[in-house]
């Protein structure tokens, strides 16, 4: 972990407005770290993502948003997107079943979903929110940066994204326990 990496994490934390940021090798790995964190034994069993649990995500996304759901043994439950690439809160709510543990949503093509509405729904239904912000660095919704709404959020610095490090990704959170698990798994 170099001094440059630590400075980069600090700048991203300040820019997004979160307390913790962990750099990793790719946005794909950031997504896997986020899901694996919520499947870790340190998460209370009633909230932990276990094999056979369901995770809601969008039908339009990149494979590295869906693959980590499968890799932790969960079942992806797909919802449609609106023509403007945002999500319908009612569609998320309708997809929630007793085995649903989390919602993983992308800001597809950098178009922010309604972070406040999704956050409120997840809080009300006691679900984790993972915010895939890989396409949305610099975007905001309701006065808050994309990447600041999720329990865990991810960024990618692959050349096709907003800024590049050649490669690289990052996991963001405000929760110190989740941050510790992310670092443990990353390291």
N, C-alpha and C positions, 0 to 999 in steps of 0.2 A: 504494500500500500504506500504509494509515493506521496510526497508533499504536494505534487500537482493534482493527484487524484483527490486528496483531502480538500484542496482548495476548490476543485471543480464541484465536489459534493456540497461544500458550503455555499457556493454561489447558486447552485440549483435549489438548495433548501430555501435560501433567502428569496430567490425569484418566485418560486412556487408558493412559498408560505407554509412550509411544513418543518417539523423539528428533526426528522431523520432522513438520511439519504444514503444508500449503499450502491456504489458503482459495481458493475459486474461485466462480463465479457460480451453480452448482447441483450437486446430487448427480448429475444426469445427466452434467454435464461432468466431475465427479470420476471417474465410472466410465470415461469416454472418456479422460481423462488417464492413468488407471492402465493401461488397455490400450495406449494409445499409447506410454507409457513403455517397456513391455516389447517394443514393436515398433520402438523407436528404434535407429538404426544404432550407437549406443554400446554396446548390449547385444551380447555375443559371439554370432556367427551361430548357433552350436549351441544357444543358449538363447533367441535372439530369436524372437518371434512373427512369422512370415512369412506372406504370402498362401498359403492352402491348408493351413496348420497347423490343428490341432484344439484347441479349448478346451472343457473339460467345464463344464457348468453345469446348473442344475436346470430341470425342465420348468415348475415353478411359480415365476414371478418376475415382475418388471416389465420392460417393454420396454427400459428404459434400462440394464438389466443385460445384455441380449442384443445390442442394437444396436451397442455399441462393438466387440463381437467381430467382427461383420460389417464394421463400418467399417474395421477394420485388415486386412481381407481373410482373416480366419480363419474356420473353420467351427465353429459351435456344435454340441456333442454333448450332447444332453439326457439327464439321468438323472431317474428318478422320486424323489419324496420320500415319506417315511413319513407316516402319518396325523397325526402330531404336528408336522409341518412341519420335521423335521430330515432329514438325509441318512444314507444307509446307506453306510458306508465300503467295503463289498464292492462296491456298485454303482459307486462311483467307480473302484475298482481294476479292475473288469471293463471299464470304458469306456476305459481307457488303452490307446492304440495307439502305434505308432512315431511318428506325426505329432503326438501330444499334447504341447503345450508348457505348458499352464496349466490351473488349476481356478479358476473364478469361482463363489463360493457366496454366497448371501444368508442372513442371519439372518431368515428370512421371518416377518413380523408380529412381529419382535422376539424370536423364539424362537431361542436360541443353538444352533448346531450344535456337535458335539464338536470344538472347536478343536484340542485336543491330538492327537486321532486323525487329523484331516485334515492338520495340520501335519506329523506324523510320516510319513504316507503321501506327501505332496508332497516332503518331504526325501529319503525313500528312493527315490522314482522320479524325482528331479531335475526337479520341476515347480514352476512359479511358483504361488503361492496369492494370489489377489485376494479379499479379504474385503469383500463389500458389506454394510456395517453401517448402512446408511441407516435401517433400521427399529429398530436395536438399541442406540442410544446409551444407556448406563447398564446394559445387560445384561452378564453375565459367564458364563464357563464354566471350571471347574477352577481357580478363583481368579484368572483373568486376564480383563481386560475384552474384550468384543467390539471388534474394531478393532486389537487387539494381536497377533493370530495371523498375519495375512497378511504376505507380502512387501510388498504394498501393500494398504491398506484405504481404504474410502470412507465418508463421512458425508453426510447431507443435512439441511439446515435449512429445508426447505419446511414450510409450516404443518401438514401432516398428520403430521409427525414429532415426536420427543420434545421437542426445543426448536426454536424457529424464529428465524430472522433475517429472516423475510419471504421470502427466497430464500437461496441459498447452499449450498455443499458444501465438502468438504475431503478431501484425499488425505493419508493417514498412512503413514509408513514408519520403520523403524529404519536403513535402508541409506542412507548419505550419497550414494552414486552415484545411486541411484534418486531420492532427494530432489532432487538437482541437475537430473536430467532432467525431473522433474515441474515444477520451477520454470521451466526453460527453455521447456518446451512451454506452460505456463500463460501465461507472459509474452509 
